[in-house]
């Protein structure tokens, strides 16, 4: 955005020079003459370009791009290597394994290489649910459980950084505070920003609050959390989100699919919800009630959530405090599909009844 503004607002020749630079960023070499260098220096396009006069030229006058720092991925020493070894029986034979390991916040994308190994062996369907169950203690780094495949459960007693469950693909993530902690879980942030970004399937349970942009672009995961920051469920296209607490502003902006259930015991959710594409309803459909209760029971089972326990103890009277968030067009499509299915079922039943009556008449 910054470069676009700079190009648009600069004099014609300046714009031409800047465009020359940006067009050639992906090539091995780019050519700048003395006038170009002077212009770029005057524009002060960032600290690196301020020092462009000090970059050596080749004998042909071509400014050579230099690699100043080699990217070191160090995959061979990744923590997932150890997880893969410990999960060997499950990966090779489908045998259930369960083990515990510590984790620190420099351990990033934990579970991703394990997922790759599982999917390479068993295909995109993965393993049966909970075949690999790993229990962590500590503070996880970014992207804990990213792209996690079906059959893998990552359970963390502690907390985690941003991007938990990014691209979740059928696996299960469970996070709750240390059992000896004295703070109230539902009043504290447990996971960072952008959790479950782009998730396509699986389930996640968080005993505590999530920071901003929870479940952005979620398209299939089901999750329970005890509060979220701003921009929750932004651009969501599928899945189910249960929030047992307050939300930040701009909830459901651009949400075109899926459904969210909010425990609005304070009665202030409507003012925080972006109503551009969604409607707010009560939870009174039998299927919705069954789905919500199932997720609450699982949340209580996996995390020991006091909030989930309180809601279940107050069931079903407490249902009146829940708000169902559903995209308007998505709701219309589901209603039309349901009506079509009911009409088809009625037609089939009628045809079968007529056929039976005709057969009875012929036999008589």
C-alpha positions in Angstrom: 0.0 0.0 0.0 2.8 2.4 0.9 4.7 1.8 -2.3 1.5 2.4 -4.4 0.9 5.7 -2.6 4.5 6.7 -3.2 4.3 5.9 -6.9 1.0 7.6 -7.4 2.0 10.8 -5.5 5.4 11.2 -7.0 6.3 13.3 -10.1 6.2 11.4 -13.4 9.9 10.6 -13.7 10.1 9.6 -10.0 7.2 7.2 -10.6 8.9 5.7 -13.6 12.1 5.1 -11.5 10.2 3.5 -8.6 8.2 1.3 -10.9 11.5 0.2 -12.6 12.8 -0.9 -9.2 9.6 -2.7 -8.1 9.2 -4.5 -11.5 12.6 -6.0 -11.2 12.6 -7.0 -7.5 12.2 -10.7 -8.5 15.0 -10.8 -11.0 18.6 -11.5 -10.3 19.8 -8.1 -11.5 18.4 -4.7 -11.9 19.8 -1.6 -13.6 19.8 1.9 -12.1 21.7 4.8 -13.6 23.1 7.7 -11.6 19.9 9.8 -12.1 17.8 6.9 -10.8 19.9 6.5 -7.7 19.7 10.3 -7.0 15.9 10.2 -7.2 15.6 7.1 -5.0 17.8 8.8 -2.4 15.7 11.9 -2.5 12.5 9.8 -2.1 14.1 8.1 0.9 12.2 4.8 0.2 13.1 3.1 3.4 16.4 2.7 5.2 17.8 0.1 2.8 17.3 2.4 -0.2 18.8 5.3 1.6 22.1 3.5 1.4 21.7 2.5 -2.3 24.8 4.6 -3.3 26.9 2.3 -1.2 25.8 -0.8 -3.1 28.6 -1.9 -5.5 28.1 -1.9 -9.3 29.5 -4.6 -11.6 31.8 -3.6 -14.4 28.8 -3.5 -16.7 27.0 -1.0 -14.6 24.5 -3.5 -13.3 23.6 -3.2 -9.7 24.1 -6.7 -8.2 21.6 -8.0 -5.6 23.5 -9.5 -2.7 22.3 -12.0 -0.2 23.2 -10.6 3.2 21.6 -13.3 5.4 21.1 -17.0 4.5 17.7 -18.3 5.5 18.2 -21.1 8.0 15.1 -23.3 8.4 16.9 -26.0 10.4 14.2 -28.6 9.8 16.4 -31.4 10.7 16.4 -30.3 14.4 12.7 -29.5 14.4 10.8 -30.7 17.5 8.4 -32.5 15.2 11.3 -34.9 14.3 11.0 -36.3 17.9 7.2 -36.4 17.7 7.4 -38.4 14.5 9.7 -41.0 16.2 7.5 -41.3 19.3 4.4 -41.7 17.1 6.1 -44.3 14.8 3.7 -47.2 15.7 0.7 -45.0 14.9 2.2 -43.7 11.6 3.2 -47.2 10.4 0.5 -49.4 11.8 -2.4 -47.2 13.0 -1.7 -48.2 16.6 -2.9 -45.7 19.2 -0.1 -43.8 21.0 -0.3 -41.3 23.9 2.7 -39.5 25.3 3.8 -36.3 27.1 6.4 -33.7 26.1 7.3 -30.2 27.3 7.1 -27.1 25.0 8.4 -23.6 25.0 7.5 -20.5 22.9 10.4 -20.9 20.5 8.8 -24.2 19.3 6.8 -23.1 16.3 4.4 -25.0 13.9 4.4 -27.9 16.3 2.5 -30.8 14.7 2.8 -29.7 11.1 5.6 -32.0 10.0 3.9 -34.8 12.0 0.8 -34.1 9.9 2.7 -34.3 6.7 4.1 -37.7 7.7 0.7 -39.1 8.7 -1.0 -37.8 5.5 1.9 -39.2 3.3 1.2 -42.6 4.8 -2.6 -42.6 5.3 -3.8 -40.1 2.8 -5.9 -37.0 3.3 -8.5 -38.8 5.5 -5.7 -39.4 8.1 -6.1 -41.8 11.0 -9.1 -42.5 13.2 -9.8 -39.8 15.7 -7.3 -39.6 18.6 -4.9 -42.2 17.3 -2.1 -39.9 18.2 -2.6 -38.0 21.4 0.2 -35.7 22.5 0.1 -33.9 25.9 2.2 -30.7 26.1 3.0 -28.6 29.1 4.4 -25.0 28.8 3.9 -22.1 26.4 3.7 -22.9 22.7 5.1 -20.7 20.0 3.3 -19.5 16.9 1.2 -21.8 14.7 0.8 -24.6 17.3 -1.2 -27.4 15.6 -1.1 -25.7 12.2 -2.7 -27.8 9.4 -3.2 -30.6 11.9 -4.7 -33.8 10.3 -7.5 -36.1 11.4 -6.3 -38.6 13.9 -4.0 -36.3 15.8 -4.9 -34.6 19.1 -2.6 -31.9 20.6 -3.5 -31.2 24.2 -1.7 -28.3 25.9 -1.6 -27.4 29.5 -0.4 -23.8 29.4 -0.9 -21.2 26.7 0.0 -20.4 23.1 1.0 -17.6 20.8 -0.7 -16.5 17.6 -2.1 -18.7 14.8 -3.1 -21.7 16.9 -4.7 -24.3 14.7 -4.0 -22.3 11.5 -5.4 -24.3 8.6 -6.7 -27.0 11.0 -7.6 -30.0 8.7 -9.4 -32.5 10.8 -7.2 -32.7 13.9 -8.1 -31.7 17.5 -6.5 -29.0 19.6 -7.2 -28.6 23.3 -5.7 -25.9 25.4 -6.3 -25.0 29.1 -4.3 -23.1 31.8 -2.0 -24.9 34.1 -4.0 -26.8 36.7 -2.2 -25.2 39.6 -2.8 -21.6 38.3 -4.7 -19.4 40.6 -6.3 -17.0 38.0 -9.8 -17.3 36.6 -9.5 -19.0 33.2 -12.4 -17.3 31.5 -11.1 -13.8 32.5 -7.7 -14.2 30.9 -6.3 -14.5 27.4 -5.2 -18.0 26.7 -4.2 -17.9 23.0 -3.0 -15.2 20.7 -4.3 -13.6 17.5 -5.7 -15.2 14.4 -6.4 -18.6 15.9 -8.0 -21.2 13.5 -7.3 -19.0 10.5 -8.4 -20.7 7.4 -9.3 -23.9 9.2 -11.1 -26.5 7.0 -12.1 -29.2 9.6 -11.5 -30.6 13.0 -12.3 -29.4 16.5 -10.7 -27.0 19.0 -11.4 -26.3 22.6 -9.9 -23.3 24.5 -10.5 -22.8 28.2 -9.9 -19.1 28.2 -10.1 -16.1 25.9 -8.7 -15.7 22.4 -7.2 -12.5 21.2 -8.2 -10.7 18.0 -9.4 -12.2 14.7 -10.5 -15.6 16.0 -11.7 -18.0 13.3 -11.1 -15.6 10.4 -11.8 -17.5 7.2 -12.8 -20.6 9.1 -14.6 -22.9 6.6 -15.2 -26.1 8.6 -13.8 -26.3 12.1 -16.0 -26.5 15.2 -14.7 -24.8 18.3 -15.5 -23.5 21.8 -13.8 -20.5 23.4 -14.5 -18.4 26.4 -14.3 -14.9 24.9 -12.8 -13.3 21.8 -11.2 -10.0 20.8 -12.2 -7.7 17.9 -13.1 -9.0 14.4 -14.1 -12.5 15.5 -15.4 -14.8 12.7 -14.4 -12.3 10.0 -14.9 -13.7 6.5 -16.0 -17.1 8.0 -17.5 -19.4 5.4 -18.3 -22.5 7.4 -18.0 -24.4 10.6 -19.4 -23.7 14.1 -18.1 -21.3 16.7 -19.3 -21.2 20.3 -18.3 -18.2 22.4 -18.9 -18.6 26.2 -18.2 -14.9 27.0 -17.9 -11.5 25.6 -16.7 -10.5 22.1 -14.9 -7.5 20.8 -16.3 -5.2 18.1 -16.9 -6.0 14.5 -17.9 -9.6 15.1 -19.0 -11.5 11.9 -17.8 -8.9 9.4 -18.0 -10.4 6.0 -19.2 -13.7 7.4 -20.9 -15.7 4.6 -21.3 -19.2 6.0 -21.2 -21.3 9.2 -22.9 -20.4 12.4 -21.8 -18.9 15.8 -23.5 -19.2 19.2 -22.7 -16.5 21.6 -23.5 -16.7 25.4 -24.8 -13.1 25.7 -25.5 -13.1 29.4 -24.5 -9.4 29.6 -27.0 -8.5 26.8 -24.5 -6.3 24.8 -23.6 -8.5 21.9 -25.8 -6.9 19.3 -24.0 -3.6 19.6 -20.7 -5.4 18.8 -21.8 -7.4 15.9 -21.4 -6.3 12.3 -24.9 -6.8 10.9 -23.9 -6.3 7.2 -24.3 -9.9 6.3 -25.8 -11.7 9.3 -28.9 -12.1 11.4 -29.3 -12.7 15.1 -31.7 -15.4 16.2 -32.6 -17.3 19.3 -31.5 -20.9 19.7 -34.7 -22.8 19.4 -34.2 -25.3 16.6 -33.8 -28.9 17.9 -30.8 -29.6 15.7 -29.1 -26.3 16.8 -29.8 -27.1 20.5 -28.3 -30.6 20.1 -25.2 -29.3 18.3 -24.6 -26.6 20.9 -25.0 -29.0 23.9 -22.7 -31.6 22.3 -19.9 -29.0 21.9 -20.5 -27.7 25.5 -20.2 -31.2 26.9 -17.0 -31.9 24.9 -15.5 -28.6 26.0 -16.3 -29.5 29.7 -14.9 -33.0 29.2 -11.6 -32.0 27.6 -10.8 -28.7 29.4 -12.7 -29.0 32.8 -14.2 -25.6 31.9 -16.1 -24.0 34.9 -18.1 -21.9 32.4 -19.3 -24.9 30.4 -20.2 -26.6 33.7 -22.2 -23.6 34.7 -24.1 -23.4 31.4 -24.8 -27.2 31.5 -26.1 -26.9 35.1 -28.5 -24.2 33.9 -29.7 -26.1 30.9 -32.2 -25.6 29.3 -33.3 -22.4 30.9 -30.0 -20.7 30.1 -30.6 -21.2 26.3 -32.6 -18.0 26.3 -29.3 -16.1 26.9 -27.7 -17.5 23.7 -27.7 -15.7 20.4 -27.3 -17.5 17.1 -25.3 -15.6 14.5 -26.0 -16.7 10.9 -25.4 -15.2 7.5 -28.6 -14.1 5.9 -28.0 -15.7 2.5 -26.6 -18.9 4.0 -29.7 -19.1 6.1 -31.9 -18.7 3.1 -30.1 -21.4 1.1 -30.4 -23.9 4.0 -34.1 -23.2 4.3 -34.6 -23.7 0.6 -32.7 -26.9 0.7 -34.6 -28.1 3.7 -37.9 -27.3 2.0 -36.8 -29.1 -1.2 -35.8 -32.2 0.8 -39.1 -32.2 2.6 -41.0 -31.9 -0.7 -38.9 -34.7 -2.3 -39.5 -36.9 0.8 -43.3 -36.3 0.6 -43.3 -37.1 -3.1 -41.5 -40.3 -2.6 -43.8 -41.3 0.3 -46.8 -40.5 -1.9 -45.5 -42.6 -4.8 -44.8 -45.5 -2.5 -48.2 -45.3 -1.0 -49.9 -45.2 -4.4 -47.8 -48.1 -5.6 -48.8 -50.1 -2.5 -52.5 -49.3 -3.0 -52.4 -50.4 -6.6 -50.7 -53.6 -5.7 -53.3 -54.3 -3.0 -56.2 -53.6 -5.5 -54.7 -56.0 -8.0 -54.4 -58.7 -5.5 -57.9 -58.2 -4.3 
